[in-house]
């Protein structure tokens, strides 16, 4: 799976470096083309060129294809080929597909892939129609449809790429901060894409919150909690900031707060100038980016399930309980330790990356932290420093985007899904350790 993603990224970088991919018909520096390909395949959204002004129609087509493949996983498309060819798959292939989708069971994985593909294209198609209708009066028939389709796919795959740079490059959706249709449609796409394929299937079958598994309940409760907490924080801390939401009316402030809270965790779109936010809002965004979306989704981060287990474990320790439990179910010791391990390693990677680009390019620590967190958690929001970074920092961001998309996914599979055949029968004497 790792080599598959690498091959797609390299192939995309080669295509994007060709003259046919740029509006000016000239070669694009390979490093920057590779960076764009990595960002698209890892569904991040960090860019060194404005997508509309630099890339030609061919280049944008390559980017959106990379986003779609990266969002769903190339093993999903391998499953699609198997379905179209009616070719059976062996256990190894089904295990790879299950790993790509973060599924617990390899049984009926092709049926799940079929459900995922039908659901994905149906949702993206419906959203593309809505957005196209909204954009056609402003950009014409072809321009409106092109932007509608591009943003629908980008939002569902939580990528954050857009084609709104014709007026102001790198402006994202800031010109639509008060547009209910654009905001609600993009937020719905980001939310559905970030829920995860496993949760989709359960909601479709159960049709009732009570009938959902504990995993799906935790994902939904944590997702909505983070959405509302983030929105409230942004509303409070940016309310009087004239460079972000200070000049908006009350309704638009509420809409912008929810939009930033939703996209900060997974997508990469923005309707306010993120570089003008207060420091505390930037820290809150980093925290939301760190958590990310759900396992088996198009989102990044350590995942809401992992975050929820870690928080519940901390609460249990503070309450003096020996077990971590929720909804009349308990988590195994291995699950708790694996959650803390994933959170700790991810935090360490972000801190080291932040110090590296801050020292290399002389960027303020908070701006570096924001950029690194956005890259590693495959979010794609930025304070505007990406095009100014040195080759070293761009390579570091590419590595982090790749690790965030593939490394964390495979690590999660290894930690949570792998079953060891040999149990540890050897036990060492217990040691007393003072804590605190």
Secondary structure in CASP SS format (residue, H / E / C, confidence):
PFRMAT SS
TARGET T0000
AUTHOR 0000-0000-0000
METHOD secondary structure of the structure
MODEL  1
X C 1.00
X H 1.00
X H 1.00
X H 1.00
X H 1.00
X H 1.00
X H 1.00
X H 1.00
X H 1.00
X H 1.00
X H 1.00
X H 1.00
X H 1.00
X H 1.00
X H 1.00
X H 1.00
X H 1.00
X C 1.00
X H 1.00
X H 1.00
X H 1.00
X E 1.00
X C 1.00
X C 1.00
X C 1.00
X C 1.00
X C 1.00
X C 1.00
X C 1.00
X H 1.00
X H 1.00
X H 1.00
X H 1.00
X H 1.00
X H 1.00
X H 1.00
X H 1.00
X H 1.00
X H 1.00
X H 1.00
X H 1.00
X C 1.00
X C 1.00
X C 1.00
X C 1.00
X C 1.00
X C 1.00
X C 1.00
X C 1.00
X C 1.00
X H 1.00
X H 1.00
X H 1.00
X H 1.00
X E 1.00
X C 1.00
X H 1.00
X H 1.00
X H 1.00
X H 1.00
X H 1.00
X H 1.00
X H 1.00
X H 1.00
X H 1.00
X H 1.00
X H 1.00
X H 1.00
X H 1.00
X H 1.00
X H 1.00
X H 1.00
X C 1.00
X H 1.00
X H 1.00
X H 1.00
X H 1.00
X H 1.00
X H 1.00
X H 1.00
X H 1.00
X H 1.00
X H 1.00
X H 1.00
X C 1.00
X C 1.00
X C 1.00
X C 1.00
X C 1.00
X C 1.00
X H 1.00
X H 1.00
X H 1.00
X H 1.00
X H 1.00
X H 1.00
X H 1.00
X H 1.00
X H 1.00
X H 1.00
X H 1.00
X C 1.00
X C 1.00
X C 1.00
X C 1.00
X C 1.00
X C 1.00
X C 1.00
X H 1.00
X H 1.00
X H 1.00
X H 1.00
X H 1.00
X H 1.00
X H 1.00
X H 1.00
X H 1.00
X H 1.00
X H 1.00
X H 1.00
X H 1.00
X H 1.00
X H 1.00
X H 1.00
X H 1.00
X H 1.00
X H 1.00
X H 1.00
X H 1.00
X H 1.00
X H 1.00
X H 1.00
X H 1.00
X H 1.00
X H 1.00
X H 1.00
X H 1.00
X H 1.00
X H 1.00
X H 1.00
X H 1.00
X H 1.00
X H 1.00
X H 1.00
X H 1.00
X H 1.00
X H 1.00
X H 1.00
X H 1.00
X H 1.00
X H 1.00
X H 1.00
X H 1.00
X H 1.00
X H 1.00
X H 1.00
X C 1.00
X C 1.00
X C 1.00
X C 1.00
X C 1.00
X C 1.00
X C 1.00
X C 1.00
X C 1.00
X C 1.00
X C 1.00
X C 1.00
X C 1.00
X C 1.00
X C 1.00
X C 1.00
X C 1.00
X H 1.00
X H 1.00
X H 1.00
X C 1.00
X C 1.00
X C 1.00
X H 1.00
X H 1.00
X H 1.00
X H 1.00
X H 1.00
X H 1.00
X H 1.00
X H 1.00
X H 1.00
X H 1.00
X H 1.00
X H 1.00
X H 1.00
X H 1.00
X H 1.00
X H 1.00
X C 1.00
X H 1.00
X H 1.00
X H 1.00
X H 1.00
X H 1.00
X H 1.00
X H 1.00
X H 1.00
X H 1.00
X H 1.00
X C 1.00
X C 1.00
X H 1.00
X H 1.00
X H 1.00
X C 1.00
X C 1.00
X H 1.00
X H 1.00
X H 1.00
X H 1.00
X H 1.00
X H 1.00
X H 1.00
X H 1.00
X H 1.00
X H 1.00
X H 1.00
X H 1.00
X H 1.00
X H 1.00
X H 1.00
X H 1.00
X H 1.00
X H 1.00
X H 1.00
X H 1.00
X H 1.00
X H 1.00
X H 1.00
X H 1.00
X C 1.00
X C 1.00
X C 1.00
X C 1.00
X C 1.00
X C 1.00
X C 1.00
X C 1.00
X C 1.00
X C 1.00
X C 1.00
X C 1.00
X H 1.00
X H 1.00
X H 1.00
X H 1.00
X H 1.00
X H 1.00
X H 1.00
X H 1.00
X H 1.00
X H 1.00
X H 1.00
X H 1.00
X H 1.00
X H 1.00
X H 1.00
X H 1.00
X H 1.00
X C 1.00
X C 1.00
X C 1.00
X C 1.00
X C 1.00
X C 1.00
X C 1.00
X H 1.00
X H 1.00
X H 1.00
X C 1.00
X C 1.00
X H 1.00
X H 1.00
X H 1.00
X H 1.00
X H 1.00
X H 1.00
X H 1.00
X H 1.00
X H 1.00
X H 1.00
X H 1.00
X H 1.00
X H 1.00
X C 1.00
X C 1.00
X C 1.00
X C 1.00
X C 1.00
X C 1.00
X C 1.00
X C 1.00
X C 1.00
X C 1.00
X C 1.00
X C 1.00
X H 1.00
X H 1.00
X H 1.00
X H 1.00
X H 1.00
X H 1.00
X H 1.00
X H 1.00
X H 1.00
X H 1.00
X H 1.00
X H 1.00
X H 1.00
X H 1.00
X H 1.00
X C 1.00
X C 1.00
X C 1.00
X C 1.00
X C 1.00
X E 1.00
X E 1.00
X E 1.00
X C 1.00
X C 1.00
X E 1.00
X E 1.00
X E 1.00
X C 1.00
X H 1.00
X H 1.00
X H 1.00
X H 1.00
X H 1.00
X H 1.00
X H 1.00
X H 1.00
X H 1.00
X H 1.00
X H 1.00
X H 1.00
X H 1.00
X H 1.00
X H 1.00
X H 1.00
X H 1.00
X H 1.00
X H 1.00
X H 1.00
X H 1.00
X H 1.00
X H 1.00
X H 1.00
X H 1.00
X H 1.00
X H 1.00
X H 1.00
X H 1.00
X C 1.00
X C 1.00
X C 1.00
X H 1.00
X H 1.00
X H 1.00
X H 1.00
X H 1.00
X H 1.00
X H 1.00
X H 1.00
X H 1.00
X H 1.00
X H 1.00
X H 1.00
X C 1.00
X C 1.00
X C 1.00
X C 1.00
X C 1.00
X C 1.00
X C 1.00
X C 1.00
X C 1.00
X H 1.00
X H 1.00
X H 1.00
X C 1.00
X C 1.00
X H 1.00
X H 1.00
X H 1.00
X H 1.00
X H 1.00
X H 1.00
X H 1.00
X H 1.00
X H 1.00
X H 1.00
X H 1.00
X H 1.00
X H 1.00
X H 1.00
X H 1.00
X H 1.00
X H 1.00
X H 1.00
X H 1.00
X H 1.00
X H 1.00
X H 1.00
X H 1.00
X H 1.00
X H 1.00
X H 1.00
X H 1.00
X C 1.00
X C 1.00
X C 1.00
X C 1.00
X C 1.00
X C 1.00
X C 1.00
X C 1.00
X C 1.00
X C 1.00
X C 1.00
X C 1.00
X C 1.00
X C 1.00
X C 1.00
X C 1.00
X C 1.00
X C 1.00
X C 1.00
END
